[in-house]
Amino acid sequence: MSVREIGDKPEVMSHFPDCYRWLELHDRGDVYGHAAVAERGDDLELHVTLHRWGPQVRRNVSGDVNWVKEEARRLGKSRVMGVRASCEGKFDSKLFRFAALYGFTEICVLQTASMNV
């Protein structure tokens, strides 16, 4: 497991605004995901996109979560706020199990819609 900050926005996060720090999640150079983090008040906002899943990635993500927690502490944040967004309007029922697996609590669902003016 290793977290590496990258300068360019990952393609899978191309729709995100530029206010994030971009992270590459990899195991000995083999990229298995990307993440974006941003400071939001007392929270460190976290978005994660995994490109594959399996026992090794599951173990790696545990280390990644520890890295994020340490980074939040370093920045003086009291919480990590994990956020899941789907521009396809799909509800991800696996999110709650995934989040609980890595220690996230106070899970809620937020749905939004926008209208051009």
TATA-V984058 format. One record per backbone hydrogen bond with DSSP energy under -0.5 kcal/mol. CO is the residue of the C=O (numbers start at 0). NH is the residue of the N-H. If there is no record, write none. Layout:
co->(CO & CO)
nh->(NH & NH)
This chain:
co->(1 & 1 & 3 & 5 & 9 & 10 & 12 & 16 & 20 & 21 & 22 & 23 & 23 & 24 & 24 & 25 & 26 & 28 & 29 & 31 & 31 & 32 & 33 & 34 & 35 & 36 & 37 & 39 & 41 & 41 & 42 & 42 & 43 & 44 & 45 & 46 & 48 & 53 & 54 & 55 & 56 & 57 & 58 & 59 & 60 & 61 & 62 & 63 & 64 & 65 & 66 & 67 & 68 & 69 & 70 & 71 & 72 & 78 & 78 & 79 & 80 & 85 & 90 & 91 & 92 & 93 & 94 & 95 & 96 & 97 & 98 & 98 & 99)
nh->(3 & 25 & 23 & 21 & 12 & 13 & 15 & 19 & 36 & 5 & 34 & 3 & 25 & 31 & 32 & 1 & 29 & 30 & 26 & 50 & 51 & 24 & 48 & 22 & 46 & 20 & 44 & 42 & 77 & 78 & 39 & 44 & 80 & 37 & 82 & 35 & 33 & 57 & 58 & 59 & 60 & 61 & 62 & 63 & 64 & 65 & 66 & 67 & 68 & 69 & 70 & 71 & 72 & 73 & 74 & 76 & 75 & 43 & 80 & 81 & 45 & 88 & 92 & 94 & 96 & 97 & 98 & 99 & 100 & 101 & 101 & 103 & 102)
